[in-house]
Amino acid sequence: MSEISKSVLEKSSADENLVKITMEIEEGNFQAALQQAYLKNRARIALPGFRKGRVPRKMIEAQFGKNFFWEEALEDIFPDMYEAAIKEHTLDVVSRPKIVDFDEKEGGGMILSVETYVKPLFDVPDYAGLEHTKIDIEATEDEILEVLRDNVEKNARIISVTDRAAENGDIVNINFEGFVDGAPFEGGKSDNYELILGSATFIDSFEQQIEGRNIGENFDVNVTFPEEYNPPELANQPAVFKIKLLDIKQRELPELDDDFAQEISEHDTLDEFKAEIKEKLEERKKEMADREIENELAAALSKRVHGDFPESMLEGEINRLINEFADMIQGQGFHFERYMQMTGMTMQSMREMYKGDAEQNIRARLGLEAIARQEGFEASEEELNEEFERLAKFYRMEKDEFVENIGEIGRENLESDIKLKKAMDKVRSVAIAVEREIAEEEDA
């Protein structure tokens, strides 16, 4: 690791968030970095009178200038020396460093100066009496019944039907072949195809025309392809499908009673199972309500946080929001680039769209950090270990392995998150819950 003899910090008179760090690199360290850069690059350098890769460093510097290897040497030693300077001055930097001066030091070594932006320390905002919507987290009977119905559906038995014709909701197995103007068409034939009647899987009245038919029966189904159909040559065309009904099955739903509760849960009665469902529903509703309330309070707090912050913070938060959105889109099976094309959005228009949210997030976070400093909130070892255990379990890792992987920066981020959570709890403790009418958009 490269060492520096000392570093000097200067604050800008024009911008309170801009600082200049001047670092002195000892001659021995800089010469070692120059030699390493020479060894790495000498194989590609040739000069008359020397074999390729055998040109002495002094000859290269004499030919191309003494600073020929400076840039690469700096790339090697800069990260460590910059990190050391940041720690020395306990800076919370929020931008990439920009080199503003780089020259030889009298007596050997180098002097390097960089400028970077640091996170501003805002004053504690007035956070008493912020409002948030009062949210009811009690699970209703309808919500409990919906969960029960889902469980019933999931545990339905599939049984064969031999004593009646096919009905809506049945699962039928068919052979089919389609014809347009008496000729078969590509993709219009299949054997042993399983179809749920009433699922609207097929076009027009295809499924309804199977209802009332019996196993072993051969019959025709007459349909018309939609106007907007792919392939387009079939669009709006009448077609005849030759069908053979091979099998009929139906889903048999279990009775919603104590026996059912015993079969799918650890409870003896349906009432006990319903009580468990109610508890879990209310846990989830509370989690969702907590997130919604904290989002409302953060938005309200941001409006009381005044002051300037570096543009790099805004750009970084916009990037984070866009990356988060892209991950969500891709998680749903869409390519982000394809989504942008389909919606007609450009990266610039998306950045503009997220600009307001990004600024709100930054102001809210800076406000919470100010409250945490005022209240003296810290992250205890016990609280950190609880987070380590929780996250290690989530990532299916041992705690020690997780702690090693996240490193010092990851630990510092968790400490910060714990302090911010305490600050939000403080804001929430003096907030006011109000009844608000939540408008629900009707389906168009």
Secondary structure, DSSP 8 states (H G I E B T S, - for coil): ---EEEEEEEE-SS-TTEEEEEEEE-HHHHHHHHHHHHHHHGGG---TTS-TT---HHHHHHHH-TTTTHHHHHHHHHHHHHHHHHHHTT--B-S--EEEEEEE-TTSSEEEEEEEEB---------TT-EEE-------HHHHHHHHHHHHHHT-EEEE--SS---TT-EEEEEEEEEETTEEEEEEEEEEEEEETTS--SSTTTTTTTTT--TT-EEEEEEE--SS-SSGGGTT-EEEEEEEEEEEEEEE---SSHHHHHHHSS-SSHHHHHHHHHHHHHHHHHHHHHHHHHHHHHHHHHTT--S---HHHHHHHHHHHHHHHHHHHHHTT--HHHHHHHHT--HHHHHHHHHHHHHHHHHHHHHHHHHHHHHT----HHHHHHHHHHHHHHTT--HHHHHHHHHHHHHHHHHHHHHHHHHHHHHHHT-EEE----------
